[in-house]
Amino acid sequence: MLRPIHLRGAQVLRPGGFSDAVVGIDGGVLSDDSCGRPVDLSGWWVLPGIVDAHGDGFERHLAPRRGALLDLRDGLAMSAAELAVNGITTAMLAQFFSWEGGMRSPEFAAEMLTAHAEIAPSQAVDLRVQLRIETHLTDRFDEAAALIARHEVGYVVFNDHVPHKALAAGKRPPRLTGQALKSGRSPEAHLALLQALHDRSSQVPAALEALIAPLLSKGVILGSHDDPDAEVRAQWQSRGVVVSEFPESVEAARAAGTGVVLGAPNVVRGASHTGNVSATALVAEGLCDALASDYHYPAPRQAALKLAQSLGMEVAWGLVSSRPARLLGLSDRGRIEAGLRADLAVVDPVSGRVGATISGGRLAWLGPELAGRFLG
């Protein structure tokens, strides 16, 4: 942890806008005092650290090539380094619990959560895990519940990747062979599994209710993924599933009202890569509570800076800091205020790149441009 210091000379984004007042860091929390050694950050912005509500970019570090699994702890540490370089101080790692196999299998989820428990406390960035449960994997819901309890997972999301439309029509689902090989199954075995999952659709609502009830009683945050329309979102809300990740239509986002998480890459690209609703359009309509990295960790920073041109910096940056923190129930971060956790991203106003990241009062990333100023 950093010894007491205070940052001066920078433009600091506080509630209400930019300020040139000093920011103190003492004991891992923020202060308004000129404590300890001064660090001159003239010419830089000091912004609240990014809170990433959903990201699976960590998978590239855990398995850089198919079959080339490294020590998962090393992979998670490398993920933490990439997060820090992009100003992300709190990251929700979205781990699948799915019939899809490989890195999405229940077995891999258990291994990942074990590795996370061992390595996360030593990382400067706050690494958290979201478990993404496939709705039709009902025969393994007990395992999922046990895993959530054992590792105290605080955020669970439900998604359904079964190609129901093709299966109901008796057609061969698209990309079947590639998905089968990825899962380690033959195409025939994979198709048989998909059909069996589709055939149990009538059992899913009751199984979900049995899984969800104890999670709600323990305060676990629940979300749904890729809601296609208002009807589906209403069904999830009736079950107590309050977060809607990446709604696919304006109607689904409007039905959600609050708790909407959108993909920052969608904003950066200017459109969804799958042809779904534009995140920028939803943001403009006020239908966004958090912009998440999804598959690309630089995206929250890039998206916020892009949106700042129309929304202003305070509103735009709030979509990657204060608002996702509130969504996740993290009242100790997301804003630059005395007494809160010292999570900061020092950003170059010209290039938009991060020069330093402080997470929980620890120096998580320090670039060459600022090394002399911090190390002095």
Phi, psi and omega in degrees: 000142179297142168293161181308129176219165169224141182264130182225159176088346182272165168269117187255126180274102178252168172305122184108349177124190182286146179217152177257013178291152181291155174240117178266149176229118183214121178066028178085002180236164182275151180218157174266005184265154175276066184276149173061204183285139177280144173236117183277116179243034178304135180089000182239160170263143169247116186241156174301141177301147182284135174253109184266111187280347181194122176203139176240018177298340180297337183301328181295332179277331181282328180217082183297334173219155181302127179082357182255057181289128177265181171301119185299330179294318176297319179297319179292324177294321177293325176297317179299322179295317179295321177301314183297320180301333182259014174079012180270120183254340174227126184229129174263107181278117186272099182258126179289151167228088197219161173286353187289347174081180179060228181289353179258002185282158174301325180295316179293322179302318179296317179296317181296316181294326176294315178296320178300316181299329182279324188260330188302319182298338183270355183267146179291317177289139180280102181269121177237164183237133169253130178263125181257107186260129175287129188297331185266004177273050190296331182287354179238015178298325179298320177296318180298315180299318180294321180294318178298316180292317184297321185255009177051048178292126185259000183215121181234133181236143180251134173221161183228104181258009177290128180282073188300319185300312181294317182295319180295331180271001180073022182259158175283122182298149178294151177060026184298313185297315180297318179294323179297314180297322180296327182273351182085017180247161171285156178304324181293316180294323180292319179296320179296321178295314180301318180295320179295320178295317179298320184291341180266014184306324182292339181274344189295314183305314181294320179295321178296317180299320179293326178283320187288320186307308180293331178294317177298321181295336180264003177081016177291133176284133183241141179220162173244159187236133176060048175299123184280330185205178183294325182296314179296318179297321178296323178297317179294318180298324179295339179268358182091014180269101195268339183263138176242106179272126173053054175304142188272350182219161176299321182298318179295318179294319179294322179294327179292320180074287177237169179078026182267124176250127180243160181277123177298325177300329177300318179292316182297317180288332185092000180190162175286139179285350178253004178087010178280184184299148179289128177294324179300320179294320179292321177299315180298331180272001180079021184255051179209129175253341181200139170257125185247157183293332184059265183243003187219109187293333175290343191297319180303316178297312181298317182294317181297318180293326177293314181291336180299335180295332180250327184264343189091153187293320184297314181292313184295314181290333177299334179290345178241008182224278187293321185286315174296328176299316178295319179302322183269005178073025182258084186283354184265009185207177177099350180220157175262095180217146179302136178094346179274165178302137183280083177244112186221146171240122178264115191240139175285118182297337183276306183273338184078007181269158183271127178264335178200148176229128177244126183231117182061030180082004178253143179282103184272331178207136178221113180276167184296332182294330184248000184302315181296325182288321180281321185271334171051000000 
